[in-house]
Amino acid sequence: MTIKVLIVDDSALIRSLLTEIIEADPGMTVVGAAQDAYVARDLVNRYSPDVITLDIEMPKVDGLTFLDKLMKARPTPVVMISTLTEQGAEATLRSLELGAIDFVPKPKLGVAQGIEEYRDFILDKIRTASLSKVKPIIKITNKSIKPLTIMGTERIIAIGASTGGTEAIKEVLMNLPANAPAIVITQHMPPGFTTSFATRLNGLCKMNVIEAKGGERLLPGNAYLAPGHLHMEVTKSGADYKISLSDAERVSGHKPSVDVMFASLEKCSGKNTLGVILTGMGKDGAAGMKKLHSEGAYTIAQSEETCVVFGMPKEAIKMGGVDKVLPLDDIASEVISYLSKTNAGSRL
């Protein structure tokens, strides 16, 4: 079935380039190109697009306001076209909170050349969005959380995610106690956006959340997010676990890769790891989780009905590397329950 795409961008050049890229794909067609929110609203009602590409910065009504109204009136998969700036990253994260499926960073210079280099990237994002579930916006509230009775450095929680993952990770972290074991997180995201994402999480969660710089000793009460352009691994140095960053080639199509993170944990912490795989397209993390599971790690996958895209969890389940499949809002409580039952580890 042909994917009907509506382009919404105030730049005539961007509208023209996106139209050319999308129309060249035999599985897609552009049903309209709007320069502002008012024209976009009429085209949405007229054509019922399968996917909308939406610029954040627009005149009259900005992209976030339009997105908010769209999700309340006529929920539709949206891929944001975002600028690679700190302000653009903040607005992009806000768009994901409002219900956008994913985003494409807009090149700063040489727009025509930049967009051309992004051709396959853009088309993949649109295909993924067309297969995704638009989730209703639910305000995440902190549940009543008791701190773990024992705090230590022996346990590690590892979380991997992709499409839809920013909100899923936020849901899990916001419902973990301040003294939870160290958490390592790989979310598929470009450079710059992970910095803003870590800052945003740090302001919402009880734990301290940072973008990893490399060399950090893993400590309870801290969550470490892989930078958007590097693989993150965990290594063992004596009795300590430490973060190591690598600029190696992509693995499973990604850098950072969830498989890389999980594989490193299989080697150094094995059964002391609690692995979680959340919403995302593709299979990154499935093989790594299988290895972790084989070493005795306890593993959890997000359920299909709560995923934006049930790709990564589905592949992990198919490979036999998952102990329990749970709805998103039950994952944090299961993590706490498992750690409480098995002793969170007392070595500091």
Secondary structure by P-SEA (a helix, b strand, c coil): cbbbbbbbcccaaaaaaaaaaaaaccccccccccccaaaaaaaaacccccccccccccccccaaaaaaaaaaccccbbbbbccccaaaaaaaaaaaaacccccccccccaaaaaaaaaaaaaaaaaaaaaacccccbbbbbbccccccccccccbbbbbbbccaaaaaaaaaaaaccccccbbbbbcccccaaaaaaaaaaaaccccccccccccccccccbbbbccccbbbbbbbcccbbbbbbbcccccccccccaaaaaaaaaacccccbbbbbcccccccaaaaaaaaaaabbbbbbbcccccccccaaaaaaaaccccccccccaaaaaaaaaaaaacccccc
